[in-house]
Amino acid sequence: MNLSYAEIERFERDGYVQLSGVIPKYLVERARKAINASLGAGLDADNMTKFRAQSFCPEISHTPVISDLINCSAALPILQAAIGAPLRPVSGGQVALRFPAEYSPPPQPRPHLDGMHSPTNGVPAGRIQNFTALVGVLLSPLHSDFQGNFTVWPGSHKLYQRYFIENSPEALLTGMPPVELPQPLQVRGEPGDVFLVNYLTGHTAAVNAGPDIRYACFFRIYRTDHDEYVREVMLDPWHEWSGIRDVLSSIAQR
């Protein structure tokens, strides 16, 4: 299964693309049921900061109930075609929940790039742990802003690319690049929608000022040879996306 030309053009322009209804309903409901069962067993309040940074429900995050969202859906062939190279097996993902809270007014989202060290996210200090693709799977509906929405800064991958070319990829070790960004977009959608995101695209989760938990899972996807290109992906957003590059080249030649 391939992305359409229009989807690839949006992906190249914005650094992300939303794909509707990719994950079958039964996989979405099975994952949400397992998450709710885990929540019903009780949350350790002392680990809430770690859960937000890494994964809620860690006892199920690397089981088939989560990994099947990719491995047993159209998401996997879409990724294989877009990246165009062998991928590391997807053995699990991040159970990403955003719980309601009172905000008056809700704070504006702030972007980040994954793979930067923090005291709670498990990334070693002094290293950048990047990857090929970020894939988000929405497990609950989002119909308005500030409901814990996945939030992106469209086109930020190009701005960060320019910054790292001028300052080196290692500049990320000192913090987020001080570049002027476009307005953020809080993505809305339905259970089963997928967000395919370039590594260099600034993103975050908006706060949840709504009445319901925001359910989603996120997966970091790697080419098998990714470790050879850790610096290159910071200098060229599409370095590891052979399938996307081939299509963009054919579009340019039309």
Secondary structure, 3 states (H helix, E strand, C coil): CCCCHHHHHHHHHHCEEEECCCCCHHHHHHHHHHHHHHHHCCCCHHHHHHHHHCCECCCCCCCHHHHHHHHCCCHHHHHHHHHCCCECCCCCCEEEEECCCCCCCCCCCCCECCCCCCCCCCCCCCCCCCCCEEEEEECCCECCCCECCEEECCCHHHHHHHHHHHHCHHHHHHCCCCCCCCCCEECCECCCCEEEEECCCCEEECCECCCCCEEEEEEEECECCHHHHCCHHHHCCCCCCHHHHHHHHHHHCC
